[in-house]
Amino acid sequence: MAQKFLISGGTGLVGQFLTNLLISEGKEVVHLTRNPREGSVKQFYWHPDKQEGDKNALNGVDTIIHLAGEGVADKRWSESQKKRILDSRVKSTQLLVSWLKAGNHQVKSFVSASAVGIYGPYPSGRVTENHPAGEGFLANVCVEWENEANKAKAYVDHLAILRIGLVLSTKGGFLKAIQTPAKFGFAAAFGSNKAIQPWIHIQDLARMFYFISEQRLNGVFNATAPNPVSSQVMMKSVCSALGSPYFLPAVPVPVLKVLFGEMGGMLAASQQVVPEKLLNSGFSFEFPELNLALADLLRSS
């Protein structure tokens, strides 16, 4: 019998890519969503804020992949938006764990997303999975998120958490947002030119979730490419891949904070995060270098 996956956040950027990968590998996939619709992938209702949903979503499921969460960079961080960011992760995880706790399921693996934001700004040195949590809003969100996910250990055989870096895709996120201005040379580094940005090609990220599920791995994994780059190299490389000039100076942190509020500090943070455990587990990257990732993603631009 083919392995069956339940994905929360399956209609999002990463969820859609992962769904297509799993189906191409012969897996059955179902989604959790607040607004179920008819389609090629069966969708089940849930509403984490109300702690309710259709538990039939677990029928025959072997692996849960938990991606749901309010977009961190979707809006300015007002107090109400910060609450939505936190609650969307904590409450959704609590609901899934409550279903597992109730029993009467066949789920063996629970794989949850998290983010490299858990480490906070880390201006020097490599950051592996052994580093402690940092400080700040995002770090606190990730700590609470992971704490809830870890409660699933009592009800499954395998539990893994992926701390995701900057996801590169032309379908959404950072790269889609910067692509048009970069074509005309209006791309600039955030904060210091030397601030390090951990990134990951969306294809490698989807493959990580699949690899960890197939190998039944446990623990925390940095879901980033093995070669993080500076903010300046990132922007220069995007412009180069598009055949456009790069000439603007870096946007200073005070300006970022005026433009984006508290989120501006996150945009300028430096984190040399590396996927030590995934490499040691035998995962092979399709796009370990930024130039390879951008050549693949922007080749038709």
C-alpha positions in Angstrom: 0.0 0.0 0.0 1.3 3.5 -0.9 2.4 5.7 1.9 -0.3 8.3 2.7 0.6 11.9 3.7 -1.6 14.5 5.4 -0.3 18.0 4.8 -1.4 21.1 6.7 -0.7 24.2 4.7 -0.8 22.0 1.6 -2.1 24.8 -0.6 0.7 27.2 0.3 3.9 27.8 -1.6 5.9 24.9 -0.1 2.9 22.7 0.3 2.0 22.8 -3.4 5.5 21.9 -4.5 5.8 19.1 -1.9 2.4 17.7 -2.9 3.4 17.5 -6.5 6.7 15.8 -5.5 4.9 13.2 -3.3 2.3 12.4 -6.0 5.1 12.0 -8.6 6.6 9.4 -6.2 3.4 7.5 -6.1 2.2 8.7 -2.7 -1.3 9.5 -1.7 -1.8 13.1 -0.4 -4.6 14.8 1.5 -4.8 18.4 2.7 -6.2 20.3 5.7 -7.7 23.7 4.9 -10.3 26.1 6.2 -12.1 26.1 2.9 -12.2 22.6 1.4 -12.7 22.4 -2.4 -13.1 19.7 -5.0 -9.9 18.9 -6.8 -7.2 16.4 -7.6 -6.2 16.3 -3.9 -8.7 15.5 -1.3 -9.2 18.4 1.2 -10.5 18.2 4.7 -11.9 21.0 6.9 -10.1 22.3 9.9 -10.1 25.6 11.9 -7.3 25.8 14.3 -8.5 29.0 16.0 -11.7 27.1 16.9 -9.8 23.9 17.6 -12.1 22.0 15.4 -11.9 20.0 12.2 -12.7 16.7 10.4 -10.7 13.9 12.1 -11.4 11.7 9.1 -8.4 13.5 7.6 -6.3 11.0 9.5 -7.8 7.9 7.9 -5.1 5.7 6.5 -2.5 8.4 7.0 1.1 7.3 7.8 2.8 10.7 7.9 1.7 14.2 8.8 3.7 17.1 7.4 2.8 20.3 9.2 3.4 23.5 7.2 0.5 25.7 8.3 1.2 29.2 9.6 0.5 32.9 8.9 3.1 34.4 6.6 5.8 36.1 8.6 6.6 38.8 6.1 3.0 39.2 4.7 2.2 42.3 6.8 3.8 44.9 9.1 4.2 43.5 12.6 1.5 45.1 14.6 0.6 43.5 17.9 -2.4 41.9 16.4 -0.4 40.6 13.4 2.3 39.2 15.8 -0.5 37.4 17.7 -1.8 35.9 14.4 1.7 34.7 13.5 2.1 33.0 16.8 -1.4 31.6 17.2 -1.5 30.2 13.7 1.5 28.0 14.5 0.8 27.1 18.1 -3.0 26.5 17.7 -2.7 24.5 14.5 0.0 22.3 16.1 -2.1 21.8 19.3 -5.1 20.7 17.2 -3.0 18.1 15.3 -1.5 16.8 18.5 -4.9 16.5 20.1 -6.1 14.3 17.2 -3.0 12.1 17.7 -3.6 11.9 21.4 -7.2 10.8 20.9 -5.9 7.6 19.2 -7.6 5.5 16.5 -5.1 6.4 13.8 -2.2 4.8 12.0 0.2 7.8 12.0 3.8 6.9 12.5 5.6 10.1 11.6 5.1 13.7 12.4 7.2 16.2 10.5 6.8 19.9 11.4 8.2 23.1 9.8 10.0 25.6 11.9 12.4 28.4 10.9 16.0 29.5 11.3 14.6 32.5 13.1 14.8 30.4 16.2 18.5 31.2 16.4 18.0 35.0 16.4 20.7 37.2 15.0 24.0 35.4 15.0 26.6 37.7 13.4 29.6 35.4 13.5 30.3 31.7 13.2 28.5 28.7 11.8 25.1 27.9 13.3 24.3 24.1 13.5 21.4 22.4 15.0 23.2 22.3 18.4 23.0 26.0 18.8 20.6 27.3 21.5 17.6 29.4 20.7 18.2 33.1 20.4 16.2 36.2 21.4 13.5 38.2 19.8 10.0 37.8 18.5 10.7 35.2 15.8 12.9 33.1 18.1 10.1 33.1 20.7 7.5 32.0 18.1 9.7 29.2 16.9 10.4 28.0 20.5 6.7 27.8 21.3 6.0 26.2 17.9 8.6 23.5 18.4 7.5 22.9 22.0 4.0 22.1 20.8 5.3 19.9 18.0 7.5 17.9 20.4 4.4 16.9 22.3 3.6 14.6 19.4 6.5 12.4 20.4 4.2 10.6 22.8 1.9 9.4 20.0 4.1 8.6 17.0 7.2 6.6 16.3 9.2 9.4 14.5 9.2 13.1 15.0 11.3 15.6 13.0 11.4 19.4 12.9 12.8 21.4 9.9 14.2 24.9 10.6 13.7 26.5 7.2 15.8 29.3 5.8 14.9 31.8 3.0 13.0 29.8 0.4 13.9 30.6 -3.2 11.0 30.2 -5.7 9.6 32.3 -8.5 6.1 31.3 -7.4 6.2 33.4 -4.2 8.2 34.7 -1.3 11.4 36.7 -1.5 12.6 35.9 -5.0 9.2 36.6 -6.6 9.1 40.0 -4.8 12.6 41.1 -5.7 12.6 39.7 -9.3 10.9 42.7 -11.0 12.9 45.5 -9.3 16.1 43.5 -9.8 15.5 43.4 -13.5 15.8 47.2 -13.6 18.7 47.3 -11.2 16.7 48.3 -8.2 17.9 45.6 -5.8 19.9 46.3 -2.6 21.3 44.4 0.3 19.5 44.7 3.6 21.5 46.1 6.5 25.1 45.2 6.3 26.6 43.9 3.0 28.2 41.2 5.1 25.0 39.9 6.8 24.7 36.2 6.0 21.5 34.8 4.7 20.7 31.1 4.9 18.7 30.1 1.8 17.2 27.0 0.2 15.9 26.2 -3.3 12.2 25.1 -3.0 12.9 21.9 -4.8 15.6 20.9 -2.3 13.3 21.9 0.6 10.5 19.6 -0.7 13.0 16.8 -1.2 14.2 17.3 2.5 10.7 16.7 3.8 10.3 13.6 1.6 13.8 12.3 2.6 13.2 12.8 6.3 9.8 11.1 6.0 11.2 8.1 4.0 14.2 7.7 6.3 12.1 8.0 9.4 14.6 10.5 10.9 14.1 12.1 14.3 15.1 15.4 15.8 15.8 18.9 14.5 17.3 19.7 11.1 18.4 22.9 9.5 16.6 23.1 6.2 19.1 25.3 4.4 21.6 25.0 1.6 25.1 24.1 2.7 26.5 27.4 1.4 24.8 30.5 2.8 25.8 33.8 1.3 26.0 37.5 2.3 23.1 39.8 1.6 25.2 41.6 -1.0 26.2 38.3 -2.8 22.5 37.3 -2.8 21.4 40.5 -4.5 24.3 40.7 -6.9 23.7 37.1 -7.9 20.0 37.7 -8.5 20.8 40.7 -10.7 23.5 38.8 -12.5 21.1 35.9 -13.2 18.7 38.4 -14.7 21.4 40.2 -16.7 20.8 43.5 -14.9 23.1 45.9 -13.1 23.7 46.0 -9.4 24.7 49.4 -8.1 22.5 50.5 -5.1 24.1 50.7 -1.7 22.8 48.5 1.2 19.7 49.7 2.9 20.7 50.7 6.5 19.0 49.1 9.4 17.4 52.3 10.7 15.8 52.8 7.3 14.6 49.2 7.3 13.0 49.7 10.7 11.2 52.9 9.4 9.9 51.0 6.3 9.1 47.7 8.0 8.9 48.4 11.7 10.1 45.6 14.0 10.4 43.3 11.0 13.2 45.4 9.7 15.6 43.9 12.2 14.7 40.4 10.9 15.5 41.4 7.3 19.0 42.6 8.4 19.8 39.7 10.7 23.0 37.7 10.0 22.8 33.9 10.4 25.4 31.5 8.9 23.1 28.5 9.3 24.3 25.2 7.9 22.5 21.8 7.5 25.0 19.7 9.4 22.6 16.9 10.4 21.1 16.5 6.9 24.5 16.3 5.3 25.5 13.7 7.9 22.3 11.8 7.2 23.2 11.4 3.6 20.9 14.0 2.0 22.2 15.1 -1.4 21.5 18.7 -2.6 20.4 19.4 -6.2 21.3 23.0 -5.6 24.1 23.4 -3.0 25.4 26.7 -4.6 23.4 29.9 -5.0 24.4 30.4 -8.7 23.0 26.9 -9.5 19.8 27.6 -7.7 19.3 31.0 -9.5 20.2 29.6 -12.9 17.5 27.0 -12.5 14.8 29.4 -11.1 15.5 32.3 -13.4 16.6 30.7 -16.6 13.3 31.7 -18.4 13.1 35.2 -17.0 
